[in-house]
Amino acid sequence: MRDLLVILGDQLSPAVSSLRSADPGSAVVLMAEVVEEATYVRHHKKKIAFLFSAMRHFAEALRQAGWEVDYVRLDDPDNSGSFTGELERAIARHEPERILVTEPGEWRVQAAMEGWSARFGLPVDILGDDRFLCSRADFADWAEGRKQLRMEFFYREMRRKSGLLMDGDDPEGGRWNFDAENRKPAKTDLFMPKPAHSEPDEITRAVLDLVAERFPDHFGDLEPFWFAVTAEGAEAALAHFLENALPSFGDYQDAMLVDERFLYHSVLSLYINAGLLNPMEVCRRVEAEYRAGRAPLNAAEGFIRQIIGWREYVRGIYWLKMPDYVGENFFGADRPLPDFYWTAETGMACVRAAVTQTKEEAYAHHIQRLMVTGNFALLAGIDPKAVHEWYLAVYADAYEWVEAPNTLGMALFADGGLLGSKPYAASGNYINKMSDYCGGCAYDVKRKTGEGACPFNALYWDFLARNEEKLRGNPRLGQIYRTWDRMADDKQADYRKSAAAFLQALR
């Protein structure tokens, strides 16, 4: 049987299920750079360049391994611009008897795949993506009958299933979660290694020229470009992280510094999500560093929790609740996304730093995303769909399956508490505690209301007040509402007035 294998841009692994299920002697691999995927949201220029270059390098690796690869470049004059269109052209070229593909990460691509058999009159085998520890079906079974879905309980199941950081039937160190030890603010005199940088080769330079020509109006800086685009480069980035940053990752993973964009973060998520690194292998390497005494338990556990806990959990939520999930809007928020999410032109130093970094690097770490840009959008009542599309567009590691639940569920509470137990709302005090942003801000974080006061302070209480009917019954917010109730009427009014003035000016 002659197979036509379709490999997507986030399936760049020789161990992906479709490749394992076919014979190089009787199969053709189809890979295509299509404008539809680059523009369904206006992706960051660095993100497009990373994926196209990684795809071209992976195609070469497959050829060297004995596969026949039919690779369609973006600038091919006959390129149809879509996955389905390129599949139709490839079928005419190769006359396969079967289409073979690993299930995609995004619902819209799955929906297209499910129509391929009827459209082309060929069997289409959509195989499970076993790069994940928990299949879609297994997550649905875990979720069935539960009144609440909570990552912590799911994570414990994944620890038991994987055996990672386990001492027999018990968690290593006697605790499942060391998050309480991972919230130290960082100081500027700490030594902080930079992530591993890869020098662009001839293939990458050609892609950079292509992206500069074809997507000049997309968000973000294209160069300097330092992402790895091969499995070997991603492995070097992993080794660099394990040796230089993992030991301090746990302590400072929630910290933010103006002049230290990466702190001790791995910047490996874009490689994991594209397939250049295997997530379970990464976790086993991290565990090995702990076992060898080269990394503390809070660092190893915190990192592994992000992979087999949070990453797997949000994927499960996504497939459980799509396609309706991206329309969730629990608070009825409808304010347009402010221009400064694209320009970084704002007096709020924390937002300016996070957006500037995002523009230049196509990267910001999880606390910048959650507690700065996400927190502001939550407090200001920004339309969740607009925020979702911004996050999906601007980060090199963003695919809808991982981005949408993080944005809509965790950052914006737009799903009403399906994913998380409370809104991650915070005033300026949190940002001041965990960062050095406030020292260079046009606003005074210590001022609560009035001209010159940190906008996060009034917006925080205004958010709680205007959503009181929906949130007061939340047990994790009881103490906060009791504090609000004890405030004098004029103080409450000052908060609401200051918030209204800021939001009016924002409009």
Secondary structure, 3 states (H helix, E strand, C coil): CCEEEECCCCCCCCCCHHHHCCCHHHEEEEEECCHHHHHCCCCCHHHHHHHHHHHHHHHHHHHHCCCEEEEECCCCCCCCCCHHHHHHHHHHHHCCCEEEEECCCCHHHHHHHCCHHHHHCCCEEEECCCCCCCCHHHHHHHHCCCCCCCHHHHHHHHHHHHCCCEECCEEHHHCCCCHHHCCCCCCCCCCCCCCCCCCCCHHHHHHHHHHHHHCCCCCCCCCCCCCCCCHHHHHHHHHHHHHHCHHHHHHHCCCEECCECCCCCCCCHHHHHHCCCCHHHHHHHHHHHHHCCCCCHHHHHHHHHHHHHHHHHHHHHHHHHCCHHHHCCCCCCCECCCCHHHHCCCCCHHHHHHHHHHHHHCCCCHHHHHHHHHHHHHHHCECHHHHHHHHHHHCCCCCHHHHHHHHHHHHCCCCCCCCCCCCCCCCHHHHHHHECHHHHCCCECCCCCCCCECHHHHHHHHHHHHCHHHHCCCHHHHHHHHHHHHCCHHHHHHHHHHHHHHHHHHC
